[in-house]
Amino acid sequence: MRRDGRRSGSGAINRRALFRFGAAGGVLVAVEQAIGRAAPPSAPEARPEPFDLEEATIADLQKRMVVGEDTARSLVEKYAARIEALDKRGPALRAVLEVNPDALKIAEDLEQFAAEELRSFLRTHEKAQFLL
């Protein structure tokens, strides 16, 4: 029981705890800023190169693959290069924790599967053209 007669619940926070949390947060911010200042700055005002897929939708990406402008592998390579440019080099955003190391293999497998499915479809439907 507290002095004012109310029970302190497990989720209740008193002024002392609030002050401790606030002070701890302030220390973390100060340490973060000190570490950030101590780190060597990346290239001053380095702007990443323009990215032609920046505003691309899934439909846009599919269209690029259908017309032969890109393959699944080339899209993976472009996005991996963009992640490298923004996350590792350049502004070093550190927003991507991990990139699937098998992404290129998966893209190649999907391309091969799609090609086999297309060939199978064409084989089964080429005989149907005579019936039209």
C-alpha positions, 0 to 999 in steps of 0.5 A: 500500500502507498501512503495515500491508501491506493495500492500500487499495481504491477503496471503502476509507475511512481515519480521516482521510477519515472525520473530514473527512466527519464534520466537513463534515457537522457544518458543513452541519448548523450552517449549515442551523440558522443559515439556518433560524433566520435565516429569518422564521418562518411563522405560529406554530403555524398548523394547516392546515385539515382536508382531507377527502381526507387518508385517501382511497384510489384506490377512495374517489376513484373512488367520489366521481367515480362518484356525482358528488360530485367530478370529476377537475378538482375533485380536482386543484383540491383536491389543488393547494390542499392542496399550496399550503397545506402546501408554499408557505404554512403550514408551508412543507414544501417537499416538492413540487418541481413540480406539473404545470402541465397537470394541470387540462387533463389532468383535463378531457381525461380527463373528456371522454374518459370521457364520450365512451366512456360515450356510445359504450357506451350507443349500442351497447348500447341496441339490445341491450336489446330482445334481453333 
